[in-house]
Amino acid sequence: MKRSEVYKLNDLRYWYPKVKDIVKTPKTIIVEADGIEFIRMLDGNSVDGLDGFLENIRQAIRDIGGTPCFIRTGHTSGKHGWKKTCYLDDTDNLPKHIFEIVEFSFIADLFGLPVNTWAVRELLPTNPAFIAFGGDMPITRELRLFVDKGKIVHRQPYWPAAAIEDHCSVPGWKSKMSTIQSFSADELKNLERQTTEINKKIHGCWSVDWLDTKNGWYMIDMAVGAVSYKWDFEGFNS
């Protein structure tokens, strides 16, 4: 599959409208930014259309219910930067967050990730197991399912310990990992059923990410399976 096609399919602008009415997702407002040369920000240059874009984001924040909220592009949130990137609690800091996400987008991929789609999302209430990545980011209970032709072909907890190993100083964090890597049979059955429903709407092999919140499970992201991170959790796919 060509890179341009992968970018098109992975864009939240493509998949979110197709799934928002069939599974629980965070309240989301998409803000299109086609034609805005965000890359000029990185050199300190002025960007035509930036002020209007920022006002559109601020309006979306008001419409979503205000801050704190979650912001991202159609492809990434730069979540490991958390308080500098996707987690916004003060709209006065919005330009700084946009800059950080743009910068991350251009270095996150060999060719840079697209930044022509943005989204403002409600911040879902969770029960973090611990905090990592500079003491900012909550590590929560999440599940990634791979689906193809209506069947679940791979299951994994979202967080492998190796991804956190060098980014957490919380005492006992490894023992707390078990609380976010364990899922009941009923949970798996329910999430797998919903994931196959998504696959009926969006064909092909996809990874689908689920987040456990205080209000139940929410589908928060998806991407073409061939380019999605996959790891083997012992006993999970036997």
N, C-alpha and C positions, 0 to 999 in steps of 0.2 A: 504494500500500500504506500502510495506517495506521501511524503511529509505533509504536503498541503492538504491532503484528504484527512490525514490523522488530526491535524490542527482543526479542521472544520468539524470533525465528529467529536473531538474532545472538548470543544468550546461549550461552556455552560449555556450559551445562547441557543445551541442546537438541541441538547438533550433535556434541559430543564422544562421547557414548555410541554414536552412529550410525557413527562413522568409526574408532574406536580399534582395531577388530579387522580392518580392511581395509587400513590403511596404517600406517606407523611414525609414532607420536606420542610425545611425552614422557610418562613416567609421570605420571599426573595423579590427584589426589584432589579431588573436588568437595565443598565445604562449603556447605550451604545456610544462608541467613541471613534468611529471610522474616520480616517483622515487626519486625526490628531497625531502629530509627530512627537510622542512622549520622549523619544530618545534624546531630543534636544535638551531636556531637563538635566540630563546627566553631565552635560558640559556647561551648565549654568546659563544656557541661552533661553530666550523667551519662546513660548510655544503658542502659536495661533490657536484660538479656541479653548485654551486651558481654563480661563475664567468661567466660561459658560459651562464647561464640563464639570468643574468643581461645584457650581451652583446646582447642576442637575443631580450630583451626588448628594449634596446637602438636602435637596428636596426629597430625594429617595429616603434619606435617613429620617427626615421628619415623617414621611409617609409610613415607614416601617415601625415607627414608635419611638424614635430618638435613640440616644446612646445609653448604655454601651451597645454596639452593634458589630457586625462582622463584615469586612469588606475584602474583595478579591477581584481578580480579573476572571475572564472566562476559563483560564487555564491553571491559575495558581493563586495562592494567598500569601506565600512566603511565611507560612505559619510558624516556622521555627524562630522567626524574629518576633512573633506574637505582639508585644506591646509597641513595637515600632512599625508593624506591618498591618496585620488583619484585624487586630483588636483595637477598636476605636472607642474611647470614652469621652472625648472632647472634640467637637467639630473644629475648634480653633487649630487643632493639630492635623487636620485632614491633609493639607498639602504635603506635610512631611511623610505621612503614611503612604500617600500616592507615590512620592519619590522613591521610598524604600521598596515598594512593591514593583515599581518600574525597574529599578536597578536590579532587583533579584531576578525579574523576568528575563532580563537581557544577559544574565550570567548563568541562569539555571539550565540552559540548553545550549548545545554547540552553536545553534543558529539563532538563539534567542526565542523566547516564547511570545506569542502574539499578545498585544495589550489593547486590542480594539474593542473588547467586550469587558465591562465591569459589572459587578453586582454588589448590592447592599443586602445583607441578610440579617435576620433576627439572630441574636446571640442566644443559643439554646442553653438552658440550665443543666449542668452536669454535676457529677460527683467524682472529681479528679482523684486518682490514686496517689499522685504526687506531682511535683512541679519540676520541670527540667529546662534545658536550653537557656542557661543564664538566669535561672530562677523566675522565668516569665511564663513559660508555656505549660498549661495543665495537660497532663497525660491521662487520657480518659479511656473508657472501655469502648472499643470499636471493632468492627468485623468487616473483612473484605471477602466478598464472594465473587468467583469467576463463573460466568454463565455462558453457555453456547448451545444454540439449537434447542432452547427450552430446558436444558439440563445443567445442574451445578457441576462444574468440572474441577473446582479447586476451592478450598476454604482456608482462611488464615486469620488469626488475630491481626489487627492492623499493625500493632507495634511489636517488632522483634527486639529483644534486649540489646542486640548489637547496635541498633540505631540510637540507643540512649547511652550506651556504655561510657562514652567520653563527654557526655553533656549533662550529667546529673551528679550532684554532691549530696543529695538527700540520704541520710542514713537509712539503710534497710530498703532502699528502693527496689532491689532485685526481688525481695520476698513479696513486695506489693504488686509485682508484675502478675502474679498468679490471679489476682482479683480482676485483672482486665484481659486475661487469656483463657478464662473459663466461661463456657456457655452451656446452658441447659439444653436438653433435647427439644423441649418445646420452643425455646428461643430460636434454635437453628431451623426447626421445621417451619416456623412462622416467617423468618427472614428469607429462607430459601424459596418459599412459596411466593413471596412478594417479588423476589428477584426474578423468578421465572415469568411473573406477570409483566415486569419491565421488559424482559427479553421478547415478549410477544409484540410489544410496541416498538422496540428498537432492536432490530435483528443483528446477528453477528456475535462475535465473542467479546464480552465486556467484563471489566471489573466494576463491582458496585460496592460502595462503602456505606456502612451503617454506623450510626452513633447512638450509644445508649445515653438517654437523658432522664431527668427527673420526671418527664412526661412521656416516657416510653422511647421506643426506637424510631430514629429518623434516618431516611436515606439522604446523605449529604453530598455525594460526589460519584461520578462514574467516568470511565475512560476506556478506550479501545484496549482489549485484553493483551494484545501483542506488545504493547508498550507500557504496560502496568507492572509495577514492582511485585514480584512473587517470591514467597519464601515458604519453606516446608516446616510446619509445626508438628512435632512428633506425635503420631497417633491421630492427628486431626483428619487426615485424608485417607486413612486405611480402610 
